[in-house]
């Protein structure tokens, strides 16, 4: 891999860092600039949602988490420059979402992977042109776990002896 390609990959890492930070800061106008105009996206667990434009995606995310405290992290990028001005990448992700209300807080953790495509635009900036978010453990599952559920062991030892059981 040559130094030019490494520089392009670093620019894409910086792009993803802005994506994550600006979403948490709720700076929606600045956040819009990390996407191409013809952006398309897919979220797999909210329940499944598809988006055919940057504006549609941003409007959905604003409604979904605009009032929440959020922390988004991207880890271990696998980025490949696949042609002039084109790249793709996969990022391990974690997100924390906290909704605060007088009735009590709702806290959710999510784990999964961003699968993305990037395009270098006419202004020389890389932008996200496609995003698919797949979850290993996501918000829908988290909500289901917060509801009264099956009996679970209090400890690993109790699980093997079937004693010391508690309700989740």
C-alpha positions in Angstrom: 0.0 0.0 0.0 1.5 3.4 -1.0 1.6 6.6 1.0 -1.2 8.2 -1.2 -3.6 5.3 -0.4 -2.7 5.5 3.3 -3.6 9.3 3.2 -6.9 8.6 1.6 -7.7 6.0 4.2 -6.8 8.5 7.0 -9.2 11.0 5.4 -12.0 8.4 5.6 -11.2 7.7 9.2 -11.5 11.4 9.9 -14.8 11.4 8.1 -16.2 8.6 10.3 -14.9 10.4 13.4 -16.9 13.5 12.3 -20.0 11.4 11.6 -19.9 9.9 15.1 -19.1 13.2 16.9 -21.6 15.4 15.1 -24.4 12.8 15.6 -23.7 12.9 19.4 -23.5 16.7 19.4 -26.8 16.9 17.4 -25.2 19.3 14.9 -27.5 18.2 12.1 -26.5 20.8 9.4 -22.8 19.9 9.8 -23.7 16.2 10.0 -25.4 16.4 6.6 -22.1 17.3 5.0 -20.6 13.9 5.8 -23.1 12.3 3.3 -23.4 12.5 -0.5 -26.6 14.0 -1.9 -27.6 10.6 -3.3 -26.8 8.8 -0.1 -28.7 5.5 0.6 -28.9 3.7 3.9 -30.3 0.7 5.7 -30.7 0.2 9.5 -31.4 -3.4 10.4 -33.0 -3.2 13.9 -35.2 -0.2 14.5 -37.1 -2.2 13.0 -35.6 -2.5 9.5 -35.6 0.9 7.8 -34.4 1.9 4.3 -33.5 5.5 3.2 -33.1 6.7 -0.4 -31.6 10.2 0.4 -29.5 12.0 2.8 -32.4 14.2 3.9 -34.6 11.3 4.6 -31.9 9.6 6.7 -31.2 12.7 8.7 -34.8 13.4 9.4 -35.3 9.9 10.7 -32.2 10.0 12.9 -33.3 13.4 14.3 -36.7 12.0 15.2 -35.2 8.8 16.7 -32.4 10.2 18.8 -32.6 14.0 18.7 -33.9 14.3 22.3 -31.6 11.5 23.6 -28.1 11.6 25.1 -26.0 9.5 22.8 -22.5 8.1 22.6 -21.4 6.6 19.3 -18.1 4.8 18.8 -16.5 3.3 15.7 -13.6 0.8 16.1 -11.3 -1.4 14.1 -11.9 0.0 10.6 -11.3 -2.2 7.6 -11.0 0.3 4.7 -10.2 -0.5 1.1 -9.7 2.1 -1.7 -11.4 0.3 -4.6 -10.8 2.8 -7.4 -10.2 6.5 -8.1 -12.4 8.4 -5.6 -14.1 5.2 -4.3 -13.7 3.2 -1.1 -15.5 0.9 1.1 -15.2 0.0 4.8 -16.5 -1.9 7.7 -16.4 -0.5 11.3 -17.2 -2.3 14.5 -19.6 -0.1 16.4 -21.0 0.6 19.8 -23.7 3.1 20.7 -25.4 4.2 23.9 -28.7 6.0 23.9 -30.4 7.5 27.0 -33.9 8.9 26.9 -34.6 11.0 30.1 -38.2 11.5 31.2 -40.1 12.2 34.5 -41.4 8.6 34.4 -37.8 7.2 34.4 -34.8 6.9 32.1 -34.5 4.4 29.3 -30.9 3.4 28.5 -30.0 1.2 25.5 -26.7 -0.2 24.3 -26.1 -1.4 20.7 -23.3 -3.4 19.2 -22.7 -4.2 15.5 -21.0 -3.1 12.3 -21.2 -0.2 9.9 -20.8 -1.4 6.2 -20.1 1.7 4.2 -19.2 3.0 0.8 -17.4 6.3 0.3 -17.0 8.7 -2.6 -14.5 11.5 -3.1 -16.6 14.5 -4.2 -15.8 17.4 -6.6 -14.6 19.5 -3.6 -12.0 16.9 -2.8 -13.8 15.7 0.4 -14.7 12.1 1.1 -18.3 11.5 2.0 -20.4 8.5 2.9 -22.5 7.4 -0.1 -24.0 4.2 1.4 -24.4 2.9 4.9 -25.8 -0.4 6.2 -25.9 -0.9 10.0 -26.1 -4.5 11.2 -26.5 -5.3 14.8 -25.0 -8.1 16.9 -27.1 -6.8 19.8 -29.4 -3.9 19.2 -32.1 -1.7 20.5 -35.0 -4.0 19.7 -33.4 -6.8 21.7 -32.5 -4.4 24.5 -36.1 -3.3 24.8 -37.3 -6.9 24.9 -34.8 -7.7 27.6 -36.1 -4.8 29.8 -39.6 -6.3 29.8 -40.4 -9.0 32.4 -38.9 -12.1 31.0 -37.7 -15.6 31.7 -35.9 -16.7 34.9 -32.2 -16.3 34.6 -29.4 -17.5 36.9 -28.0 -15.1 39.5 -24.5 -16.6 39.0 -22.8 -19.0 36.7 -22.6 -21.6 39.6 -26.3 -21.3 40.2 -27.0 -22.0 36.5 -25.2 -25.3 36.8 -27.1 -26.2 40.0 -30.4 -24.6 39.0 -30.6 -22.6 42.2 -30.4 -19.0 43.1 -32.6 -18.0 40.2 -33.9 -14.5 39.8 -36.3 -12.8 37.4 -34.9 -10.4 34.8 
